[in-house]
Amino acid sequence: MILKLLLLFSLGPLLEILLLLEVGKRIGTLPTILLIIFTGMAGAFLARTQGLFILKRIRRELAQGNLPGDEILNGFIVLLGGLLLIAPGLITDALGLAFIFPATRNSIRRYARRKLEHMLEEGSFFIRWRN
């Protein structure tokens, strides 16, 4: 796990920089900077609107006496998408948008749910609670 995180946090930024340099060579420095700024702003707007929509659905589920498990997972995925969009870079922007758009988010949610259920069944996922 630590090796995976080390690779992610060392190779991820390197790939982002290489991609930004290549895009900058092809379309120019200013358009590349504007693209990053625009995707960040658009992503923040999308994350906010989707987040508020999910919050409304969570409240509705709770008011009906239901546990909003899928909606909470949706909210977490949108939060991750927003964080990815804040990080400068085209790869993180693409991932962030995938986490925010409902069509792709639903696929991500289904995968995350299966993964969490598997981890709970095999006992590799647990929560520590302190009083």
N, C-alpha and C positions, 0 to 999 in steps of 0.2 A: 504494500500500500504506500509506504513512504517513497519507494522507488518510483512508483507511478506519479505521485505528486511532484517529486523532484524533476522528473522528465516533463511533466505538464508545465511547471513554472519556469523551466529553463528553455525548453524547446518552443513553447507557446509564444513568448515574446519575440524570440528569434525569428520564427515564421512570420509573425505580424510585421516586424521591421522589414524583412525581405520582401514581403508582399507590398507593403506601402512604398518601398523604394521602386519596385517594378511598376506599380500603378503610377507613381509620380513621374517616372521616365516616359510612360506612354501618354498620359493625359496632362501632365504638368503638375508643378508643385501646388499652385493656388487651387486648381480644381480638386486635387486630392485632399487638401486641408478642408475645403468647403464641403466635400463629400463626407468627411468624418464628422464635421460639425453638424451637418444636416441630418445624418443618420442618428447621431446622438440626441438631437432635439426631437426628431420624429419618434424615435424609440421611447424617449421619456414621456411624450404625449400618449403614445399607444399603451405604455405600461400603466400610466395613470388611469386612462379610460377603462382599460381591461381590468385593472385592479379594483376600481370602484364598482364595475359591473359584477365582478366576482364577490365583492363584499356584500352587495345587495342580495345576491343569490344565497350567500351564507346566512344572512339575517333571515331570509324567507324560509330556508330549510329549518333553522332553529325555531322560528315562530310556529312552524308546523310540527315541531317536536321530533324532527329527524336530526341525525348526526351528519353534518356536512363534510364527510371524509374526502370525497372527490373534489369538492369545492376548495377545501383547505389545501389539498395537493395542487390544484390549479393555481391558487394564490401564491404558493411557494414557487411554482414554476415561473409565474409572471414576475415575481420578485427577482429570481435568478436572471431572467431575461433582461429586466431593467438594469441590473448590475452589470451584465455583459455589455449592454449598449452604452453604459457610461464609460467603460474602459475603451480607450482609443484603439482603433484597429478594425480592419475589414472582416477578419475571421470572427472576432468576438461580436461584431455587429450582425453578421449573418446568423450566428448561433443565437444571439439575443432575440432577433426577429423571429426565428423559428420557435423560440420559447414563448413568444407573446402572441403570435397569430393563432387563433382558435383551432384551425384545421391541423396544423403541425403540433400544437400544444397537446391536443387530445391524444395523438400518437405517443408523444413523450410521456404524458400522464399514464397511459396504459402500460408502457414499458416500466416506468418508475414504480407503479403499483405492483406489477408482477415481481419486480426485483425486491421490493420491500416485503411482500408476502413470502417470497422464497427465503429471505434472510431471517424473517421471524420464525418460519417453520424449522429451519436448520439451527436456529439459536445463535446466529452470528450477529444479530442486531438486538441491542438491549438499551434501556433507558435507565440512567442512574437518577435516583430521586433522593434529595437531602432535605431533612426537616430543619 
